[in-house]
Amino acid sequence: MGNFPLTGANVSSHAAQVATLLDRIGISSRFIGYGPRSFCEAHLNAKLSRDDGCTCLVIYLRCVFRPHGLAQAGFLRQWRAHLFRVACLLRLIRQDGRIVFIGQRAPSAFEKMLELAFFALMRLCCGSRVQAHSGTATPAGVVAGLGGRWPKPVPIHVAEELSFQQILRACPEGQRISPTHVRRALAAYTLGRDDRDALAAEISACVERAEQLSGDEFRCLIGRHLLTAEDLAPAAIRKCLAPLPSDPRQSQLTAHMKVAGRASRDVLDYLRPEGMDRPLSPVARELEAALTKSSDHPLNARLGGDAKNLTHLNMILMLAHRRHMTTLAAFRQPWCERSWASDVIDRSHLMSCRGKLGHLPPHLHLHGDASLSTGLSLNFWMSARAFQTAGIATRFVCQDKLDPFLPRGTRELSQPVALYHHNADQIPEVIFNRHRFDAPYHIGFLLWEFDQLPAAHRLALEMLDEIWVPSVFTQRLYQSAFQGKVRLMRKALMLPRGALPRLASQWQKAAGIKRYLLCFDAHSSVARKNPLAAVRAFQAAFPGRRDVELLIKSTPLPTGHWGDPEGQLATIQDIAGRDVRIRLQPARLPFPQLCALIASADALVSPHRAEGFGYFPSFALALGIPVISTDYSGPRDFCTEQTAFPVSYTLERVPRHHAIFPTPGARWAEIDHAHLTHRMREVDDFPETARRRAADGKALMKFEYSLDMQARRYTARLEELGFLQREMAGCHGPPVANSESC
């Protein structure tokens, strides 16, 4: 536990070498950060535990007794946080395992006294488990005490590189760069090279300016620049930068970020009204002039006159912003780092875009989650496959490490179109970050479960040009709040039918057993999925029978998750402990295995209180499995008396804290338990009726929810908008995703 900032300081260099040497002798290690913004694998907080096999805790006392920032503004809040982390540290120390303290290299008399007192207290509490090393102890000596043998020393730069890569796997956003990093890089860059002194002088001047710029001044400076550039922005960006009617000093976007509860990132962090009209220091006024005067200002010149280097302005702002860096090269020569792109804050780029809005290539820009772990990612790949089938050129825009893929399709667009497979609360931020200087036609593929929209969805409705939805329920919901047209696009189901026979053996049930299956994603709200209703109905429908079972497949849910305020999962676990016919299986399954599980059931039960679409009932129908479902919201489109067994309900108010966003006035369906019990008996008593309805449902899904039909719906709408051009020879579609974890 310490600080690992790659600055060349004693603690970071020492810790990097200790971790590398431990790895060389076969002992794994993990970096724990003291502060909340540390670059580390885990933060010291109340939830950190040593239950994962940790046998020793190594603590650098410099980080405990000299925490960063305690003498800055807001010192009371800083000290309160420091004391809280000390309490967490003491709780961690009390757990089993060895404890090794490493003192400071050159402590003052007061710090030495604190170290001795702290060490004596720990020896009193923990006995012989506690060991101590002086600050002058070598990394090899520390490792020898831990591992029992002396390792061969490694160079500092090798240890830092290995440790950086290790931490980066757990902290992919990277480490914040600071003036200390730049000074260390300059010292190595100019070592013995007089010809580099002029560049070093320019960089040093930039570092001094960045250190003179306070955080409040920097936020004010960038906020002023962005808000005064509003007249150059596309319509969607102008809407999100527009002032609030109730508070003209605050933009729509900053208000939205607060309502949505989303952490501000990058330039969004500077769109704050507080102090926007404050007087600026001479350094800040010089930077503001450079932002305004484009290339005419000296600060807009390249460092050293080299085209590969940053401008003076970008170097200063990069350091003032403490930009996250994800490569060691960025710390070795940060003045060449291109991650702080000029189109974020450089007005010269913004001015060059005047009259060029809509300069994107005429492709369909598909935004979304391609991680294959969420329902949104399933929608993303559905659209990717549908546009491939339609022969429309598609570009992927997502956070995942995925080829952006810019092919030529058989059909070309006349203007760029952006389709967003994100939750509506995320779309304003995505548009702002991805399309701040261009103007595609913005389409949101949106879902929501309740009959009222939260305030967190409102700004997206103002920024989008059009909305596509998968169900009649969501169409009526969004049309009531959207000024444009909401198009019913439904969905396409892509099931791995060829793999099902091979995977069926994994879910075989005992001979003569009828399986009722309930599937849901616990992170989407257990209360809304309402699995306890199915358990109660199952016990009421089949008391004492041993030829039936209820299998409840969910995703793992951490204790205290917001989505289970009623404690349904704990109640189900208690019931399952007394009724062997009921099994709860919290696990993520690859999509083919999930489909094989659904195919093994005699009926799927969905006692939901609200659904935007209803993936699991649709999967079951597509596989020809009878479905018992609440006759409310999204699944009503395909779960009718002809295709399924709908269950009656009554509408009730959604209790507070049962939705991810406050949704005043929202209602959901409280299922009729007696009718649900009757429907479960009906499927059991009349299997031929159940099979006939399931066959009708399968035919409906095969026709209406096929990939070809989805491609036709997409194509028809783009043609109606006048965006599709002539067909061309040759078609190259995007790669196909064939697995999904649910």
N, C-alpha and C positions, 0 to 999 in steps of 0.2 A: 504494500500500500504506500503510494507516494505520488509524485508528479512526474509525468513522462512527456515533456513538451518538445523534445529534440532540440533544445537550445544549447546543449553542451554544458549545462549546469551540472554540479556534482551529483545531485540526487538522480536526475534523469540518466546520466551516463552510467552511474554506478548500478542503477536498477536494470538498465538494458543489458549490461554485462552479466549481472547475476542471473537474469532470466535465461540468457543464451548459454551460460555455463551449466545451469541446471538441466537445460535441454540436452546438452552434450553428454551428460552422465545418466540420461534416461528419466529425469524427473520433470513432469509437466508443471507449468506455472500459469498464473492468471494475474493480470494487472488490475488493481483496484484503485480507483481515483478517490481522493479526499473531497474535492469540490464537485458541485453539480455539473460543471461544464468541462470537467477533466477529459482528456483524451485517454480512454482506458477501456477495459473490457467489462467492468462492472463498477457501479458507484456505491460509495458507502452510504447506506440508508437503512431504514428500519426493517426492510425485507431481506437484506443480504444475510445469507446463512452459510455455515460451513458444513451443511449436511450432504454436500455433493462429493465427499471423499477428501476434502482438504485436511491435510495432516499438520500443516505449519502455516503460521501467519507472520510475514516479515513486514515490519512497520518502520518507515523512515520518519524519525521524530521531527525533523525540520518541517514536515508538512502538517504536523499536529500543532506545534507551538508557534509557527510563523505562517498561518494560513493567509493566502493572498487576498487583499482587498479589505482587511479589517480597519484600516486607517482611512478608507475612502468615504465618500458621502454615503449617508444611510448606515452609519456604523452600528447603530443599535440593532437594525435588522440583520446586518452581517454577523454581529456577535451572537445573536440569538440562533442563527443558522449554524454558526461554529459550535456552540454549546450542544445543539441537537446532534451534530455529527460526532462530537466527542462521546455523547451518551450512546449513540449507535456503535461506536468503536468499543466502548466498554462492554456492551452487550455481546459483541462479537468475540471479545477477548475471553469472556467467561465460558465460552463453549470449549469443548475438548480440543486438544491438540497443542503443539508447541507454539511458543510465541518468541519471536526474535526482534529485538529493538536495535536499530542502527542510529547512533547519535549523529549530531551535526559535526561537520569537519572542524569548524572554528567557532564554537559557541561563545557568547559573552558570558560573564560571570553569572548574570541572572538566568540566562538560558541553561547554563550548566546546572544551576541549582534546581531549576524546574525539571530537568531530565533526571537528576538523582532522586528527587522526591517522587516523580512519576514511576521510576523503576522500583523504588522501595515499596510503593503502594502496590504495584503489580506483583512483586515477590510475595508480599503479605497475603494477597488475594489468591494468587495462582501457584505459589510455591515454586518447585523446581521446573515447572513447565516454561518458565521465563528465562531467557538468555539475553545478553546485551553485547553489542559490538560498538567500539568507538567509531567516530566518523572517519578515522583514517584507515579503517580495516579495508583490505583489498577485496574485490569481488571474489577472487579465488579462495581467499580465506573464509569468507562468509559461506560460500558453496561447500567448502570442505567440512565446515561445521554442520551443514545440513545433510550432505550426502555421504559423508564418511571418507571421501577421497579427494585429493587435490586435482582439479582439472587443468588443462592447458589453457592459458589466457588467450583471449581473442581480441583483435583490434576493436577500438570503440566504434568505428564507422560500420563494421560488420555487425556488431551487436545491435546498434541502433537500427540498421536496416531490417534485421530479422525481427526485432521487437515491434517496429513500426508495422510490418506486414501482419504480425500476429494480432495486434490491437485493431488494425484496420478491418479485419474479418468480422469483429464484433462491433465496430464503430465505423460503418462505411461512409459516414458523412465527412470523416477526416479530422485533421487537427487544424485549429485556428492559427494563422500566421501572425507573428508579432514583430515589432522592431528588433527584438533580441535575435530572432531567427535571421533577419536580414543582416544584422551586424556580424553574426557568426559566418554567414555565407560570404560576406564581403571579405572577411579576414582570410578565408580559405581561397577566395577567387583572386585576390591581389597578392598573395604570398609570393614574394620574389619577382613580381611582375610590375615594373614601374609604368609600363605602357597602359596599365589599367587604372591608374590613379585618377584620371579625369572622370571616368565613368563612376568610380567609387565616390568621388566628391559629390557628383550629382545625386547619386542614390542616397548618400548620407544626408544631403539637404532635404530630400523627400522624407526621410525617416524623421528628421527633426520637425518638419512641418506637421507630419501625422501625429507626433507626440504632443504638439502644441494644440491640436484640435480636440476639444472635449467631445464626449459622446453626445451630449445634448445639441451642441453646435452641428455635429455631423448629421444627426437626424433632421434638424431644422434645414440644413443646407440641401440635402437630398429631397426632403419633402417639398421644399419650395420649388426645386427644379422640376420635379415630376408634375406637380400641380400646375405650374405655369406652362408646361408643355402640353396641356390638355387639348389645345386647339389643333395640334398636329396629329392627334391620335385617331384611330378608327372609332366608329360609333359605339361599339361595345365597350371600348376603353373609356370613352368620354362618359358613358353612363356610370361606370364604376368609380370614376374619379370625381363625379359631380358631388357638390356639397349636400349634406342632409338638410331637408327643409327645417327640421327642428334645431339643428346646430350647424350653421354654415361653415364653421371652422373644421368640421369633420367630414371626410369623404364617405361615400356610400360603401367603399371597399373596406375601410377600417372598421366601420360600424358592423358590416357583415362578418368580419373576422372575429369580432367580439361575440356576436350572437351565435355564430357557428362553433365557438369554442376552439378555434383552430389556432395553433401557434404561428405567429408571423414569421416569415422567412425572407431572406434577401431584401429586395427593395420594399416589400410590403411592410417591413418593420419600420420604415421611415415615413409612411403616410399617416402621421399622427398630427392632430391639430395642436397638441399642447406645445406652447412655446414657438409656434411657427413664425410669429412676428417679432421674435426676440432680436435684439441687436447682436451683430456678429463681430467677432474679433478680427484684427487685420488679416490673419491667416485665412480665416473663413471667407472674408470678403474677397481675397485674392482668388480663392478656389471658385467662388460664385462667379466671378468675372470670367474665369477660364471656362466654366460650364456654359456661359452665355455667349462668349465671343468665338466659339468654335476654334478653328485652326489658327486664328490670328494671335492668340495669346501664347506667350512663351511656355506656359505649363503644358500646352498641348503638343509640344515638340517631343520627339522620341528621346529616350535616355541614351546619351552617347551618340546621337544621330544615327543609330542603328535601327533599321526597319523591323528587326525581330524583337526589339525591346518594347516595353510598355512606354506610354507617355508619362511625363512627370505627374500629370493629374491622376491618371489611373493608378500609378504607384502609390500616391498619397492616399487615395480613397480606398485602395485595396488594404492598406495597413490600418487605416482608420476603421474600416469595416471588420477587420480581423477575419478575413475570408478563410473559409475551410479549404484545406488542401488535402489531396488524396494520393499524392506521389512524393517520393523523396526528392525527385528532380525539382519540384516546386520550392523546396526549402533550400536546395543548393544554389539555385539561381532564380530567385523569385521575381526578378525584374524581367525575366523572359516568360513568366507564367501567363497563359492566355485564358485561364478559367474566369478571371474577372473581365467578362466581355464588355467591350465599349458600348454595346447597344443597351446595356442596363442603365448606365448613368451618363453616357457621353452625349451631350446635346448635338455635337457635330454629326453623329450617326442619325440622330432623330431628325435633324434638318435635312440630311440627305434623303430621307424617306418622304419628304413633302412631295406630293403629287405622284408617289409611287406605291400608294396603298394597294393591296391586292397583287403585289409582285410575286407571291408564291407560285410555284409551278401548278398547273391545273390538275392536281391530283386530289383524291379524297384522303384527307388527313384523319386517320383513325386513332383517336385518343382513348386510353384505357389501361386496365391492369392485365398484363399478359402473364401473370405469375402462375396461372393454373391452380389457384388455391381459393378462389372466391366465386360467388355468383356473377360479379361484375366481369371477372376474367372470362367466364363462360359466354357472357354476352359479347365481349370483345372478339373472341374467336368465332362466334356465330357470324358476326358481321364480316370478319375477315374472309370466312369461307363463302358467305353470300356474295360479296363483291368479286371474289375470285370466280365464282360460278357465273356472275353477270359479265365478267371480263372488264371490270372497271379498275383502272390504275389506282393502287392504294399505297399509302405511306403510313407506317406505324409510328406513333408518337407516344412513348410510354417510358416509365422509369426503369423498366427491366432492361437487362443487357441483351437487346434484340436488334438484329439487323433492321435499320429503318425501312429497307425494301422499297425501292422506287422503280417499279416495272412500268412497261407500256402495256396496257390492256387492249382488248379488242374495241373497247369503247372509251373515248377520251372525254373529259369534262371541259367545258368552255371557261370555267372559273373554279378556283379552289373551294372546296367544301370541307368543313371540319365536323366530324361526328364524335360526340363525347359519350363514352361509356363510363361515366363517373357519377357518384352521388351529386345531387344538385348543389349541396353545400360546398363541394370542392370545385365546381365549374368556374366560378369567378376567378379564383386563384389560378387555375389552369390557363384560362384565356389571357389573363394579365401576364403570366410568365411566358407563355408560348406564342401569343399573337398580339403583342403590344404594338407592333409596327406594320401589321398587315391585316387585311380584312377579308378572311374567307366567309362563306355563308355558314353561320354557326347553327348546328343542330344538336340537341341534347336527347339522348335515349334515356328517359327518366323512369324511375319507379318510386313509389311510396305506398305505404300500407294503410294509413288511416284515411278517414274521409275529410280531414282538414290538413292544410299544408303548414309546416312550421315556418317561422320567420327566417330561418337559415336557408330556405329555398327561394326566397323572394327575389334576391338580386340576380340569380341565374335566369329567372324568367324575364327580367328586363334586358339582359345581355344577349339572350339567344334569339335567333331569327325564326326558329321553328322547333317544335318538340315532337319526337316520336315516342310512342308508348306501346307496351305489349298487351294491354288488356282494356276492355271497355271501362272497367272500374277506374283505372288510372287516367283514361282519356277524359272521362267526366270530371275527375278531380282536378287535373291540370287545366282543362278548358275553362273552368270557373275562375281561374286566376291569371290566365295568359291571354294577352291581347291578340296574338296571332292564332294560327291554326294548329291544333294538336292532332296529329295523324296516328291512326291505329295501324301499327306495323306488325303486331303479334311477334312471334319468335320462330326460330327454327331449332328443332331438337336434333342433335347429332349423337347418336348412341353407338357404342362399339359392338355391334351385333355379332361380328365374327368371333370375338373373344369370349362371348358369354358361355357357350358350351364348355370351353376349356376351363373357365373359372367356376362353373356351377358346383363342382365337387367341394369347394371351400365352404359352401353354405347349405350343404345337404342337411335335411332335418330327419328325425327318426320316422320310421314307417308309421303311417296312420295319423301323424300329427298335422294339424292345420295351423299355419303360421300367419298371425296378424303382425304387420310391420308398421312401425312409426319411425320416420327419418326426419331430422331437422338439424340445422346449424345453430348450436347454442349461442353463438356470438350474435346472432340476429335477434335475440330476445327470447328467452325461454317462456316468459309470460305470454308473449304473442303467439308462440307456437302451441302452447297449452297442452303439453303431453300428459299432464296429470288427469285430464278429462278422459283420455283414452284408457288409462290404467283403471280408473273407477268404472268406466263402462264395461271394460273387459271382465272385471271381476263380477259385475252385476249380471252380465250376459251369460257367463259360463261358470257358475259357482260349483266347485267340486269336480269339474271335468278335468281329465288328464290327457285328453287328445287334442288340446289346443295350447298355443303358446303366444306370448306377446313379446316381440323383440324390438327394443327401443334403441335405435342407432343415432347417436348424437356426436357432436365434436367435443373435445375436452374443454372444460370451462374452469378458469381459476376461481378459487373461493372468493366470495364477495363481489363477483362481477355484477355490473349494473343490470344486466339482462335477466336476472332471476330474483327480483325483489320479493316474490312470494315463497321462495325456497322450494320450488316444485321438484327440483332434482334431488334434494335431500329427502323429501317425502317419498319420491319414487324409489330411491335406494333403500329406504326403510321398509317399504312394502315388498320390494323384490327380495329382501332378506327373509321375509316370512312366506312368500309365495314363489315357489321354484319355477312356476310357469312363466314368470315375468323376468326378462333379462335386459339389463342396461349395458350397452356397449359404447362407451365414449372413446372414439378413435377416428382419425382421418384416414379415409380409404382412397386409393387411386380410383378414378372415375370408372374404369371397366369393372373393378371389384364391387363398387357401389351398385352398378347396374345389375351385376350378377346377384347381389343380395336382394335387390328389388324383385328380380325375376324369380327368386326362390320362394316368394311369399304367396299365400293364397288370397291375401287382400292387404291393401295399404290404407292406413287410417291417417287422416289429416284433420285434427280437431282445432284448427287454427282459429284465432280471433280476428286476424286480418292478414291478407297477403296481397302484394302488388301483382304477382303473376301466379306463383304456385309451381315451383319446379318439380318437387317430388310427386305430386299428383299427376303432372304431365308426363314425367318419366314412366310412372306405373302404367298409365293408359297406353303410352307408346309401346310398352312391352306386353300389352294385353293382360294386365293384372287388374282385378276389380279394385275400385277406389271408393272409400267412404270419406266424405269431405264436408266440412261446414259449407252451407249454401250461401256464401258471402264473399265479396271482393273478387280478386283476380281469377281464381279457379272456376267461377261460374261460367266463364266462356266455354269451357270444355267439360265440366262436371255437371251434367244435367240428368234428368230422370231417364234419358235414353242411353247415356254412356256411363253413369256412375250411380252412387247412392248418396244424394245430397241430404244433409242433416239440417233441421230447422234451428233457429236461433232467435235471440232478442238483442237489440242494440243497447249498449250501456256506455257510459262515459269512461274514457281511458283514465285510470287513476294517475295521479302525479308520480313522476319518477319511473313510469313504466315505458316511456319512450326515450329514445336517444337524444331528441331535442324537445323542449317544451312545445306542446301542441294544444293550446287552449281550445276547448269545445270539441275535441276529437272524440269519436265513438268507435267502438269495435263490437264484434259479435260474441255474445256469451252463448255457447252452444247448449242446446237442449239435451241434457244428459239422458233423459228417458228415451228420446228419439234416437240418440247415438247408440244406446244399448240395443234398441229394437233393430237398428240397421245392421249391427254386428251379428245379431241372431239371424237376420234375414239372409245375409250372405252365407251363413253356415247352413241354414235350413233349405235354401233354394240355390244350389250351386249352378244349375243350368241357367237360371236367370242372371246370376252374377257373371258367368262366362259370356252370355250373349251381350250384356251391356259392355263388358270389357272389350269384346270384339268390335262393337260399334265405336267405342272410344278409340281403339287402335286405328280403325279406318279413318276417323276424323283427324287424328294426329298425323297420320301418314300423308294425308292430302293437305290439310290447312297449315300444318306446322312443319312442312318439309323444307329442305334447303333450297330446292328449286322455287317453291312458292315465295320464300323470303327474298330470293334474288329478284323475282318478278316484282314484288312490292317495292323494293328499293329502286329498281330500274324505272318502274312506272312513275314514281314520285320525282326522281331526278329529271326524267323526260318532261314531266308536267311543269317543272320549274324552268325548263329550257337549258339545263346544264349539260346534257349529254350531246356529244357530237357523233360523227360518222363512225362506223365500225371499221376496224383495221385487221389485217391478217396477223395471225400469231397471238397467242395468249400465254402470259406467264403469271401464274397466281402466287399468292403468298404461301409460305410454308403452313402446313396443316398441323394444328395442335390436336393430339389424340388422347390426352389424359387430363383429368381434373380431379382434384382432391376435395371432398365434401365431408 
